[in-house]
């Protein structure tokens, strides 16, 4: 290592450029007058005395007066202890950073018990106001009327909104509702439920549920946690699975954005059966390494038990067994949903970019 490289190394370990230059000069030449240090190094003469005093206070050199100020280097075994300690600390920090990088990301989670059903309803309105990709809702028609402006605004900005209504009488008409204003899918369950539940799931992260959302004496839950919102999602999807299709937006107008693979399956499934060509962008992680990834390409197939026999995927299959196969043009990858194990990619966001 030549002198300039040595100076740069000392700078990286905490010395200033002038301190490093002066110290290397003194080590190489032995005892020197302060002015000689300035002449032999890059240290300006007006600064040399301050620089040498700083080096002395750090334990690198000693100074003494004769007819002028002289300086000599301290035994490096003593002087460089602090640098060695810094090097050891940096190495330990590098090891710690590597360990933390390899561990799963630490995120803040919220699962709250809410004491008033009305609070859950208002919280759901707030979450729908900031929905970015996808929202699912199960409710009665009076809840739907209250949320109509919020849902319309979300739908207008491209959020994929899926609504399931329940407790609709057999002879009750829904002609007054223009579902094209608020959602992409609407299903109707023409039967009452034991309570009057209200549920909303937004962007595969946030969920709200209440048994009596219009009262002050009921209670419910609010979840801001992608690992646990699936409790509410599973409830909504089972009700949706029992309901009849009332409205489906056709044709779809890509891009269609979903917070998880499970949420796009009921859209992709009939299109794949029809032989349509779909392109998609997937954000997620490589299952093997845990590293973030983004892939895009053509949807080649859907795979879940019963697909080949013409059976529709159940909510449980959407969550556990179903996967897409994507052809990027260079490689073919299998894409699974939350907690994927056997697939190449665990998807955290799916965008259907084209439908032909």
N, C-alpha and C positions, 0 to 999 in steps of 0.2 A: 504494500500500500504506500503510495507516494504521499508527500506532504499535503497537497491540496485535498486528496481523498481523506486523509486523516483529519484535516480541519473540518471537512463536511460531516464526517462521522461524529466528531465531538459536538458539532452544532445540533445534530439530530438528537443527541443525548443531553441537551440542555444548556450548553455554553452558547454565548452570543458569538457572532462571526469574529469580532475583534478579540474576544477572550480566547477563542479557539486558536486564532492565528498567533497571538502573543504567546500562548502556552506552548504550542508546538515549536516556536522559535527558541524559547528558553530551554526546552528539553533538548533540542538539537545542539545548541551552542554553549550550554553551561551558564556560568555566572556572567551577567551582562549588566551594563548600565541601562537605565530606563530609556534614554535617548537612543541607545544602540538597538533596543528592541523595536522602537518605532522605525528606525532606519531599515531594519532587516525584515520587517513584516508590513502588513497593510494597515497597521494601526496608526491613525493620525497622531502627530506629536502632541497636540493639545489634549488628546484623550488618553495618552499612554499611562499617565499616573493613576487616573481613575480605574482604568482597566486592570492594572497590576494590583491595586488595592482590592478590587473585587475578587481577583484570582486568589489573593492571599486570604481573604475572608472565607473563601470556599475551601481552603486547605490545599490548593494546587502549588503555590509558590510561597517563598518567604522573601521579605525585602529588608535591606539594612542600609544605613547611611554611612558613607565615608566622606569623600569630597563631593559626592553626588549620590543619588539613589541607585542602589544596585538590587538585582533580583536573581534568585536561583530557584530551580525546581525542587519540590519536596520529593522524597522517595516515592516513586509511582505506586508501590505496594500500599502505601498509606493514602496517597492523594486520590487514587482511582477507586477507592472503596465505594464512594457515593455513586460513581458511574456504574460500577458493577451491580450495586443495589438497584439502580434504575433499570439496568438491562434485565435483571431478574424479575423486577416488577412488570416490565413490558412483556416479557416472555410469559409470565403468569397471566397477564391480562389477555394476551393473544390466545392462550389455551382456553381461558374462560369464555371469550367471545366465540371461539370455535364450538365449545360445548353448548352455549346458548343458541347458536345458529342451528345446530343439529336437533335441538329440542323443539317440540311443538310450540307454536306461537302462544303467548300468554295474552288472554283477552279478558276484558271486564264483562261480567255476566250479571243479569238482573232477572230474578224471578220473584214477583211481588204478589202477595195476597191483598186484594183491594176490597174494602169493606162496604162500598156502595156500588150497586150494579150500574147506576147512572154514570159513575166515574169511569167505569170500563168502557162504556159507550162513547164518552167524550174522548177518552184516550185513543180509542180506535179511530175516531174522526181525525185526531192529530196525526196519527201514523199514516192514514190514507192520504193526508195532505202532503206528506213528504215521501210517498211511495215512488220508487224509481223504476222498477221492472215489473213486478207482479203482485197482485192482491187477490185473495180469496175471501169470500164472505158467505156466511150462512145467517139468515135472519128472516123476520116476518115482513110483510109489506109495509107496515107502519115504520119499521126501522129503515127500510129502503127509501121511503119518502123523505125521511129526515136526513139521510146521507146522500140524497140525489145530487145536490150541487157539488159535493166533495168527490163523488164517484165520477161525475161528468168531467170535472177538471182533470182528474187522474187519467181517465180514458183519453181525453183530448191531448195530453202530453205523451201518449204512447204507452201507458201502463196497461198490461194485459190483466183485465179485471174479470173474475169468474164469480158469479153470484148463484147461490142456491137459496130459493125461497121455500118455506115450509108452512104448514097450517093454511093451505089454500083450499077452499071448499071446491067440491066437484063442479058446482055450477057457477063458480066465481070467475069472471072474465078478467084478464090482465091486459085488455086492449088499451087501457089508459096509459100503460107504461111503454114508452119507446125505448126498448133496451139497447138499441143501437147508439143511444146517447151516452150510456154509462158503462157498457161492458162488452166483452167479446163472446162470453158464454153465459147463458142463464139456464138454470134447471129449476123445476118445480116439483115439490113433494106435496101432493094433495092429501095431507093427513096432519093432524095435530101431533105434538110431542108432549111428553109428560110435564115439562116445564116450558118456559119460553126462552130458550137459549139464544145467545148471540155470540158469534165467533168471527174473528178476522185474523188473517195471517198475511203479513206484508214482507215481501223481499226475502223470504226464507230466514228471517232474523227476528222479527217482532210479531207477537201474537197477543190477542186479547180475547177473553172469554168470560161470559157471565150467564148465570141461569135466569136472572131476572133483570135485564139491563135498563128497564124503565122505572125501577124503584130505588128507594134510598135504603131499604132494609135488606136487600140481597147482597151477595158478594161475588167476587170473581177473581181472575188472575190476569196479570200482565207479565209477559215474558220478553226480554230483550237478550236472546241467547239462541244461537243457531242450533245448539245441541239439544234444546228442550222444546222449541216451538213446535216440533213435530207431534207433540201430544195433542195440541189444538188442531194441527193440520190433519192428523189421522181422523179425528172426530168429524171435521168438516168433510173430508173426502169420503168417509163412510156414508154420511147423509147424502152427499152428491151422488154417490154410486147407486143409492136407492131411488133417486129422483129421476124424473123424465126430462129429456131435452126440450126446452121451450124456445130458445133462441141461440143461434150460432152465427157469428159474423162471417159472411162469405162475400167476395173472396177475402182471404186474409191479406193484410197489407204489411209485408215485412218492412223493417225488422221487428220480430216478435221477441221480447226479452223476458227471460225467466230467471228467478233467483236460484233455481236448482233443476237438475235433470228431471226429477219426479214430476215437476209442475208442467213440463212441456210434453210429457209422454202422451197425454190424452189429445194433444193437438197433432203431434207427429204421427201417432199410430194410424188414424184413418187415412192420412195423406200418403203414408208409405204403402198401405194396402191398395190405394188407388193407382200406385205406380208413379206418383209425382216425384220430381227431382227436387230435393231440399239441400240447401247449403247452410252451414252453421259455423259459428265461432264459439269456441269453448274456452272458458277460463277455469283454472283449477290447479291441481297439484299432481305431479307424477307419483303414483302409488308407491313405487319402489324406493324413491329417494326422498320424497316429501318436499321437493323443490317446486316452486311456482312454475306454471307453464301456461301458454296460450297456443291453441291449435285451431286451424280452420280447414274446412273442406266439405266434401259431399257426404250426406248421410247415406250409407250403404244399406243399413238394416237396423231393425229393432230385434232384441232378443229377450224373451221372458217365457216361462212355461205356459204353453197354451196359445202362443201367438200364431204358430203355424196352423193350428186347428181353428183359427178364427175367433178365439176367445179374447175378450177385452181384459186388459190388465186390471187387477184388483188394487185397492189402495196399498195393501201390504206388498204386493209385487212391485208397484211403482217405487216403494221405499227401499226394497231389499234386493229384488231379483232382476230388475230390468236394466238394460244397457243399450247404448247406441254404438254403432260401428261407423267411424269417420275415416274417409279416404282423403288425405291431404294432398295427394298427387305424388308424394314421395314415399309415404308410409301409410299403413292402416293401423288405427288405434281403436281399442275398446274403451268406452267412456261409461263409468258408473256414477252413481249418486253419492249421497252422504255416507261416509265410512266405507267407501269402496275398498275391496281387498284383492279380488282376482283380476280387476280391470287394469288397463294401463294408466288411466287418468281418473281422478276423483273430481267431478265437475262442481264448481261453486257458482257458475253463471253460464247460462246457455242463451245464445242469440241465434234465432233462425233468420238468416240474412236474405234468403231467396227461396221462392217456391215457384216451380215451373210445371 
